[in-house]
Every structure is written in C-alpha cells, then in structure tokens.
Amino acid sequence: MAEEISSLRRALERSLRDLGLQKRLKTEQLAMRWPKIVGAGVAKITSPAQFRNGTLFIDVADHVWMQELKLQEVELIGRLNEALGEPLVRRLFFQLARTSPPEPSSPRESTTAPPAVTPLDPQQELALEQEVANVRDPELREVLKDFRRRLLQARPTS
C-alpha cells in the first residue's frame, strides 16, 4: 500500500510539474491559510486576490489599512514565504477591495472544436505503463494512466 501511494504521489508531482502548477498550487494554499499567516484581525480586512510574477495582490478594506500594511510589507513577505516553504513572494501590492462582488458571467457555449488528440508512440505508452505498474487498484491505475496519457497528448509538439 505504501509503495502504491508513493507511486501515485510521484505521478501527481510529475504531472503538476509538467503543467507548471506546483508554484500555483502553493500560492493557492495562501488563501486557505491566510488567517493563520497574517492573524485574525488582518484577515478580517484583507484577502489575497491573485499571485503573478512574484507579486501577491491583496485586497484591503480601506486606505488606512493599506498604509498600515505597506509599513509591514517586509515582515508579511517573510511570514508568507515561511508558510510556503520557499521564497515565492517577492512583493506585495495592496489594492482597495471591491465594495460589491462582480456580476456572475453567464457561461458561453464553446464554438471552438476540441483540440485534436495525437496518439502516444509505443515508447511513451511503455513508459506510461511502467509509471502506474505499482498501483494495485485496477480502477485507480486506469484513471491515473488516462490522466497521464491526456497530459502527454496535450503537450504541444516541438
């Protein structure tokens, strides 16, 4: 069982890395852990809005708090990076929070055709089989194999 979990963990980590989602996943954890990182008082008047190119954009309730937090920027960056386990946040950008939530956009029907799926070559199929060979549960093995196959097929060809 431990070997199966380890194999699954490696496959998921490889998938996250291949998709470039490792750092994004870590920064998404900030929203969940925000009150613990910044404290309950600050969490009531702030929320992380987005993370882009090392800058964390933070919605703040009013201008007074924006000024106060700007004075604490270096300390906050240190606490955020400590929580992330690596120095991903280099700068904070404080912005006035919206007073009303944005209008929900209606889902539009897609008019574009799905991308063409290219089959994997025999060497890729063999590597895929080896990746999931230690997963004993046949249903889980097939789901993982299908996930990895789709990931490989979605990669742009060079």
N, C-alpha and C positions, 0 to 999 in steps of 0.2 A: 504494500500500500504506500509506504514512504517513497519507494522508487517511482511509483506511478505519479504521485503528487509532484515529485522533483522533476520528472519528465514533462508534466503539464506546465509547471512553473517556467521551465526553460523555454518551452514553445511559446508561451504567452509573452515572456520577456523579449524573446526574439521578434515576435510579431509587433509588440509595442515599439521596439527599436526600429524595425523595418518601416513602420508607418510614421516614425518620428513623433511618437506620442508620449514618450517617457517623461520629458520635461513638462509637457502639458498636463499629464496626469498628476504630477507632483504639485503643480500650481493650482490645479482644481481642488486639491486637498486643503488649500488655504481657506477656501470658503467654509468648509466643514469645521475646520479647527480655529477659525477666526476669533471667536470669543476667548478661547484659551490662550491664544498667542498675544492678543492685544489687550485683553482684560474686558470684563463685562461692561464697564462704563463706556469705554471707547467703542466696543462692538455695538452698543445701542445707537450710536450716532454715525457709524461708518459701515461700509461693506465693500469688499473687494469687487471691482467691476470687471476688469479684464487684465490680462498679462500679455505684454507684447515687447519683444526685443530687450528683455531685462528690466522693463519698466512695469511696475504694478500700478494700475489706475484704481484709485479708491474714491468711492462716492462718500461725501461728507454732508451732514445735515445743514451746516451753516458756515458762513465765512469766518466766524470767530474760532470755531473748532479747526477749520482749515489752517489758520495761522498757528494755532497751538500745536497741531500735529506736524506742521512743517518744521517747527523747532525740535521735534522729537524724531525726525526722519532717520538719522543715523542709528539711533537706538532701535527703532522699529525695523529697519532693514536687517540689523543684526539678529533680532528675535525671529523674524520671518525666515531668514536663511538657516538659522539654527533648527527651526521646526522642519524645514525642507531637507535638511541634512547635506546641503550643498549651496554654494553662493549663486543662486539663480537670480535673485532680486538685486539689481544694482541701483535702482532709482524708484522713488515713489512720486506719483503725480496725483495730487489731491484735486478733486473736481466737485462742484456743487451737485448734490443729488437731485434727481428729478423729483418734482413735487407730485406728479401723477404718473402712474405706470403707463408705458407705451401702449397704444392700441394694438390688440392682437391682430396679427396679419392673417388673412384667410389663406389657407393652403391652396396653392395654384397647382393645377394639373400639369404634369410634366409633358412637354411636347417633344422633347428630345428622345431619341431612341437609346436604349441602354447600350453601353459600350460592348463591342464585340469581344467575346471570350476566346482567348487563344489557348489551345490545349498545352499542357506541360509536356516537355520532352521526356523520354524514358529515364534519363538520369535524374531529373527533378522528381519524377514520380517515385523512383527508388529512394531518394533522399527523404522524401515525404513519408514513405512507409517506415523508414528507419527512425524518423523523429517520433512517431507515435507508437512504435512497436512495444514499448514498455507500459502502455496504458492498457490495463486488463479489461476494463469495462468496454465491451464492443460498441455500445451506443456512443459513449463519450469519445472513444477512439475515432469513430467515423465523423462525429461533429468537429473534433479538433482537426482531423485530416481535411475535411471540407473547408474549414475556416482558413487553414494554411494554404490550401490549393487556391482559394479565391484571392487571398492576399498576393500570392505569387502571380496569378493571372492578371491582377490589377496593376501590377508594376509596369511602368512604361518601358518599352523595349528601346535599347540604345543602338 
